[in-house]
Amino acid sequence: MRDDAPDVEPLIQPLTRPPMYFGVDIIVFVLNGVCGIVIFVASSSFLAPLVVLPVHFIALYLCQRDIHIVRVVQVFLSMRRAIRNRRFWKAGSYAP
């Protein structure tokens, strides 16, 4: 019996890529745009929305490192439940 390498078909990355716009995840892009519009309306200055540019470049850097970083953060935040005695036990205890 020969020890051949198993037949592997690589999963094509564009099929697993989340929807992106200008290099960032569409969720980050929309939230960044909404924040820019709110800042513009609140300040009545055309230069105020430039504050969101650093946020976009940080998100661009993170999305270049890992294209699923937004989904990872969403899952991390959804797993953190508000447990009242977390500070006392320093863990997720559900019974006193």
N, C-alpha and C positions, 0 to 999 in steps of 0.2 A: 504494500500500500504506500502510495506516495504522499508526502506532506506538501501538497500544493496550497498556495494562499487561497483563502476563500474568495469567491466571486463577490465583489463589492461594487455596487452602483452608487456613486456619490450623489447626495441630495443637492439639487441645484439651488444655490444661494438666493437668486432672485425670487424663487417661489416661497421662500421663508422670510423675506425681507418685509418689514412693516411699511406702510405707506409713509413716504418721506417727501418733504417739500423744502427746497433750498438746503438740503443736506441734513435736516433735523427731522425728528419724528413729527408727524402732523399734529399730534396733541400738543407738543411743546410749541410748535409754530403758531397754532391758534391761540393758546394761552398767552404767548408772548405778544401777539398782535392785539389781543383784547386789552392787555395791560398797557400797551403803547397808546391805544385809543383812549383809555381811561385817563392816562397821564396827560394826553393832549387836551382832552375836554376839561380836566380839572385845572390845568395851568394856563390854557389859552396861548401857549407858546409852541411854535413849530420846532423848536430845538429840544423840547422836553422828551419827545418819544425816542430821541437818540440814546436815552438811558437803557432801552431794551437791547441795544446792539451788543453790549458785553454779555448779556444773558444768552443771546443767540450764538455768539462765538463760543461760549462755554458749552452750550448744548451741542454745537457742531463738533467740538473737540471730543465730548463724551460719546456722541453717536459714531464718530469715526473709530473710536476705541472698541465700542461694542454697540452694534445696531439695535440690540434688544434692551438697552439700559433703562428705557422708560418702562417697559413691561416688568423688568426686574424690580424697579422701585415701586411700581404699583402693587406687585405681589407682596413685597416686603411690608408696605404700609397696610395692606389689607390683612396681613397675618398678625399685626400688632393690635390686639384688642385692649380695651380699657379694663384693666384688672385692678380692683381697689387695693388689694393687699400686696401689690408688686413691690412697693418700697420696703415693706416690713420683712417679707420672705426673700427678697432679691431674686425672685423667680416667678413664674406664672402659676401660682397656686390658686385653685378654685374653691378650696374648702379651708376654713380657718383652722 
